[in-house]
Amino acid sequence: MRRPAPNTLQGIGLVVLALACFATLDTTTRHISTSISLLVALWFRYAIQAVITTVVVWPGRGRRVLLTRHPKFQLARGLLLFACSILAFFSLKYMPVGEFTAIALLAPLVITVFAAWKLKEKIRPLRWSLLVGGFVGTLVIIRPGTHHFDWTVVLPLTLVITNSAFQLLTSQMAKTEDPITMHFYTGWIGTILASLVLPFVWEMPTDWTVWLQLLIMGVLASIGHFLLILAYGRAPAATLTPYMYAQIAFGVLGGWVVFHHLPDQWTFMGMGLIALCGALGAWLTVHENRVTIEPIES
């Protein structure tokens, strides 16, 4: 067997670091939800990311970073990610980070099946089996009819739909658009949308720890996305996709360190089933070369 190229190993390392950033962002989001309005936190998260991106990118590119062939698609992508962020923020207010991450990572399975259906391709029985397996894992986590199941599970399940649409649009735009330009527009569109509701929910943080957490959220979102861009520049997306499921482990670790929460054995089984089906689905995608999959972050 050939050894992996150095650039591939670098890409894997960068994507794992990005996942650690996103999981820490999710953990911080859950922690701060008890101290301040989530919509205020969402504004800070987008505003800090937009400012950092501008400061880093503008000196080298100037107005060229604004050039896009599809401004309507840039707006639609920004709206979809903003909807994903709102759903993720409120999901994390009510759910442990690990469980939320596992359910949200159903999106890649849904995406690949939908992409095959859209392209009028015959979906292999194994693909359907993996999709069913992922949903079974979700049912094991939420367990309808028990105290684990309530209205809050609707939030991450809705996120699966919006995130699938976001990633499908992203995969199409990536064929013609600069990823830096896409990242730039996403940050500022989210900031503008959050600013529209900010006057109705504004509350001034009074504790320095809240200010610190807001800063951490914005910085981690920026660093995570830049690490992803660097990773995709060093290794094919299909190679990196199976490693995305490491985000579940980071989410569980964050929940344990910060909230002293560990999932029970059934939840662990459900999370493992989702990760297994997702990783196998990613392996199929390597051979079918169908669609790029991105991590879940708030």
Disulfide bonds with the S-S distance in Angstrom:
none
